[in-house]
Amino acid sequence: MKDSDGNFRDYRKGPASARLGYEFGMSKEEREAFFAHIYKNRVIDCVSEIGGKKMGLHLLGGKKVLVPREQRRIEPKEGDWSTLKKYLHGMLGDDQLEWYQGWLKTWLDGFYNYQNTVGQVLIAIGETSSGKTLLKEIHNHIFDGGGQPLKYMTGATNFNGELCASCSWYIDDKLNDLGSRGKKKLKAECKEMAVAGELRFEFKNQTAFTASPCVRLLICCNYTEDSVSVIPDIDESTKNKISILHCMKKPMPMPARTASEREAFMAQLKSEMPAFIHHLLNTHVISEDLADNEEERMGVRGYHNSHAMSFVDSYSNDGGRLLTIIDCLREYSDSDEDFWRGNSSTLLKFLRGHDTERMATATSLGRFLNQRISNGSSLVKKIAHREYEIDLRSNTSPGIYENESVDEVHGSSVRTPEAIVNLSQTDLDFDDDAPYGHHIA
């Protein structure tokens, strides 16, 4: 029965009978006949909110599921969203912001039309306090709440029923202690979630069912090995399922040092949400070069920031394997050249002679090197048919900014990993306690 807010609530027979008698004037006999009819003809299998679905009865996977309430939707209104734009542009820059707006537009289109739309898992990588957490809070506000799927997506629990009600899922800097099995499980779940039209939800003491919530997952990572090692390798099977953005540490458009300043900042951002949503739904157009023209189902294609990808690639399983091979060549090779050149058979013979790559074959090793090349690694190149060149220079840094002390990302200076580690508080002039990023007075 609906409550005063218009949402369905379950009642025991006594309170339900009282409401029927008081509000509808039913006699005791009429109420008993009414209940008998309900018990026989109006049976449902499950009651659960489903992110993005309309309130009411739905037939899902052969089961009758009652959705007791639906998410509130902010009414789009044309207006100013300059503060929100300054924050997003400062963190993402021109190109990444253009892609992000297309990604969010696709999600919003499904949400406001009560439809499920598939889309990439979004991974935001940046220094501490670069604004990643604020991005999560913006998603949760737009989509009326969020859910944390870490335990379910890493195999710590099979129960995920509470996630069914959320459109915005997020994992925020809690990746260091997952262990190898948990990280492997998370990688598999990320790939599945991006393209799954339906997800299975299991509840305690309740019937499991499959549903299609209008959901996206945001994973926030720091530039550390433990944090980024959970990210799946970007290859042919994942390039359009997972997108990776580099979040720059920039001043916030409003002060955010104290609790009251942060509250005022968030209030301003919330006041601009109707205009931002109106812009995305009615004005923003996904450009041809960012559209998902290959698969034509996700709105925008997969996007992988080259600087973030370089760091991720270095600490992925395959990236670590390549660095092990390079270390072996660098330590035991008799040549003084900066590059090793040869085919996979020659390389495998050398590596096995030094107790490395014992389980590989020449074919699998060649396939691995080709994958590294296709992933954009600057450490290995193909110079002829089945002939490779591997960079052995000791000054090659596997970090986010290979071979460069300073790089330009969307017009912003970016420091090397070593510079990031060694910066003092005076150099930064930032407040480490500011959860939304930093503000320079």
Secondary structure, DSSP 8 states (H G I E B T S, - for coil): -B-TTS-B----HHHHHHHHHHHH---HHHHHHHHHHHHHH---SEE---TT--SEEEEETTEEEEE--------------HHHHHHHHHHHHHHHHHHHHHHHHHHHHHHHTT------EEEEEESTTSSHHHHHHHHHHHTT-EE--HHHHTTS-S--GGGGG-SEEEEES--TT-HHHHHHHHHHHHHHHHH-S-EEEEETTEEEEEE----EEEEEEESSHHHHTTS---STTTTTTEEEEEE---B-SS--SSHHHHHHHHHHHHHHHHHHHHHHHHT----TTTB-TTTSSSSB---B-HHHHHHHHHHSHHHHHHHHHHHHHHHH----SSEEEE-HHHHHHHHHHTT--TT--HHHHHHHHHHHHHTT-SSEEEEETTEEEEE--TT---SSSTT-SEEEETTEEEE-HHHHHH--HHHHT--TT-TT-B---
